[in-house]
Amino acid sequence: MAALVQHLGTGRRKTSVARVFLRSGKGTITINGRAGNEYFTTESSRAMVRQPLLATETAEKFDVMILTNGGGFTGQAGAARLGIARALVEFNAELRGKLKQLGFLTRDPRKHERKKYGQKGARKRFQFSKR
């Protein structure tokens, strides 16, 4: 039996983590055991996950299996995008320049800012009363 050849990539965004496994195949995307179109209901999230594959013209070459947890759907989609990009670089280092130029290899550092005491939210304050 031939060994299964797969390329791994880990992506993170906000509090989401996505572990991506690229295997040679026909282009199916599976997320947490469900079809990609079934898991991500918004078209923007689906498009975000496909971006690195379309940019490198490898969408029909690989079956993508993603295990993701934490955060919400937008964070998970962003994490999956970074994971796929990293897995593609592991597959072929020549793709790095194109992915880097498009910003798919950059981890988005933005996170939820905590609420501060004496304030309504992270930045919003209670209304000031002079008298």
C-alpha positions in Angstrom: 0.0 0.0 0.0 1.4 3.4 -1.0 1.8 6.0 1.7 -0.7 8.8 1.7 1.0 12.0 0.6 -0.5 15.1 2.2 0.7 18.6 3.0 -0.1 20.2 6.3 -0.8 23.8 7.1 -2.0 25.5 10.3 -3.9 28.8 10.1 -5.1 31.1 12.9 -7.3 34.2 13.0 -9.0 35.9 16.0 -9.6 32.8 18.3 -10.0 30.3 15.4 -7.6 27.6 14.5 -7.7 25.6 11.3 -5.6 22.5 10.5 -5.5 22.0 6.8 -4.6 18.8 5.0 -4.0 18.9 1.2 -4.2 15.6 -0.6 -4.1 15.0 -4.3 -7.6 14.7 -5.7 -10.4 16.4 -7.7 -10.9 19.7 -5.7 -13.4 18.8 -3.0 -13.3 20.9 0.2 -14.3 19.1 3.4 -14.6 21.1 6.7 -15.1 19.3 10.0 -16.5 16.3 8.1 -19.1 18.4 6.1 -19.0 19.7 2.6 -17.5 23.2 2.3 -20.6 24.7 0.8 -22.7 23.2 3.6 -20.4 24.4 6.4 -19.9 28.0 5.3 -23.3 29.5 4.5 -22.1 32.9 3.3 -20.6 33.2 -0.2 -17.8 35.6 1.2 -16.6 32.9 3.6 -16.6 30.2 0.8 -14.7 32.6 -1.5 -12.2 33.3 1.2 -11.4 29.6 1.6 -10.9 29.1 -2.1 -8.7 32.2 -2.7 -5.3 30.7 -2.3 -6.2 27.7 -4.5 -7.6 29.9 -7.3 -4.6 32.3 -7.1 -2.1 29.4 -7.6 -4.4 27.6 -10.1 -4.4 24.4 -8.0 -8.1 24.2 -7.2 -8.7 21.1 -9.3 -5.4 19.4 -8.1 -6.2 18.9 -4.4 -8.8 17.6 -2.0 -8.7 19.9 1.0 -9.6 18.6 4.4 -10.0 21.2 7.1 -10.4 20.7 10.9 -11.3 24.0 12.5 -12.5 25.1 15.9 -12.9 28.2 18.0 -14.3 31.6 17.1 -17.0 32.2 14.5 -17.4 31.5 10.9 -15.5 34.5 9.6 -12.5 33.8 11.8 -12.6 30.1 10.8 -12.7 31.1 7.1 -9.7 33.4 7.6 -7.8 30.7 9.5 -8.6 28.2 6.7 -7.3 30.6 4.1 -3.9 31.0 5.9 -3.7 27.2 6.5 -4.3 26.4 2.8 -1.7 29.0 1.8 0.9 27.5 4.1 0.1 24.0 3.0 0.5 25.1 -0.7 4.0 26.5 0.2 4.9 23.2 1.8 3.8 21.5 -1.5 5.7 23.8 -3.8 8.0 26.6 -2.4 7.8 28.4 -5.8 4.2 29.4 -5.0 5.4 31.4 -2.0 6.1 34.7 -3.9 2.6 34.8 -5.4 0.9 34.0 -2.2 3.0 36.4 -0.2 2.3 39.2 -2.7 -1.5 38.6 -2.4 -1.2 38.7 1.4 -2.3 35.1 2.0 0.7 34.2 4.1 0.2 37.1 6.6 -1.4 36.2 9.9 -4.2 38.8 10.6 -3.2 40.2 14.1 -6.5 41.9 14.8 -8.3 40.4 17.8 -11.2 41.3 20.1 -10.2 44.1 22.4 -11.3 43.6 26.0 -13.9 45.8 27.8 -12.4 48.1 30.3 -13.9 48.9 33.7 -15.6 52.2 34.1 -16.5 52.2 30.4 -19.4 50.9 28.4 -17.2 48.8 26.0 -13.6 48.5 24.9 -13.5 52.2 23.8 -17.0 53.6 24.3 -17.5 55.5 27.5 -20.6 56.3 29.6 -22.1 59.8 28.8 -20.3 62.6 30.5 -22.5 64.8 32.7 -21.1 68.2 33.6 -23.8 69.0 36.2 
